[in-house]
Amino acid sequence: VCCALAFMAVNDLRLTPLETAAMVARSEWYVGTMAGGMDQAASCLGRRDHALFIEFNPLKVRTVGMPREAKLVVADTLEIADKSGRVRDEYNRRVVECSIAAQILARALGIGKAKILGDVVRALRKWSSGDLIATLAAAAPEKISPDLHDAARILGIDRGMLAAELLGSGSLRVSLNASEPLEILARARHVLTETERVIRAAEVLEAGNLDEMGALMNASHASLKRDFGCSTPRLDELVLAARRGGALGARLTGAGFGGSIVALCRAGEEARVIESMKREYYDRRGLIFDDACAVLRAGAGASTVRLASA
């Protein structure tokens, strides 16, 4: 986002914040990460003291007011997620797993082509995660072989064509661990239940219901750990420390496999949450606490500032 805004500024180019967010999200594919656009949308389209309800394909954003008594505490596990190596491969694997699940669901439901699970949801007038997960479970095994032969057979298409579509080609071709089965059902269960949680989260934030928002965050972390498999023991430990300190809810944030957590608490409880994390996580592990934790608030989206020359 920063590079794109700087490049546009010095070359007198113009894109709307929405167009910029979509463009910079696509750019990550050129370095081998099949990423989405959540971080870029938040960076470009943020609004002070508001959460964002973000939809994709096409990108759409709606602001949701944060209750005044809501405080967000972000804490770094100091566990580095190797996003140019192992973590990139794990992230890409989940993109492939979810895409296969989407295609199998679309075939089972007779709704045409689907590349992502969002395509399936958008094609249905009414849906529930429970119904879709049951349909997927009836149409395919929980796990399938990483050579894609099982997926091609279930979908009734050529395995080579499916591999080219899912894995790409050349230097950016996605590499799948041949000894690790693809988790189809669990990944889809996380994405579909998380979609329901996000829809509900917008409603409860607007209603000022912080207790339910915290419960949704806790359920989200459990799903990220159990079904999406992107948490780590250190993330789980820090999440638990935040909750023991009075956080209404806490979950990993970002791609997982290390990195940070975000905890929700009521105004006035921030210090107690931070102290609990310091005592039960950082001190126990002998980690330097300085700058690892902060109380943050939603800010405006990224922009350029022109400085007067001396």
Secondary structure, DSSP 8 states (H G I E B T S, - for coil): -HHHHHHHHHTT----HHHHHHHHHHHGGGGT----SHHHHHHHH--TTEEEEEETTTTEEEEEE--TTEEEEEEE------TTTHHHHHHHHHHHHHHHHHHHHHHHHT----SSHHHHHHH-SS--HHHHHHHHHHHS-SEE-TTSHHHHHHHTS-HHHHHHHHH--GGG-----TTS-EEHHHHHHHHHHHHHHHHHHHHHHHTT-HHHHHHHHHHHHHHHHHTS----HHHHHHHHHHHHTT-SEEEEETT-SSSEEEEEEETT-HHHHHHHHIIIIIHHHT---TTSEEEE--------------
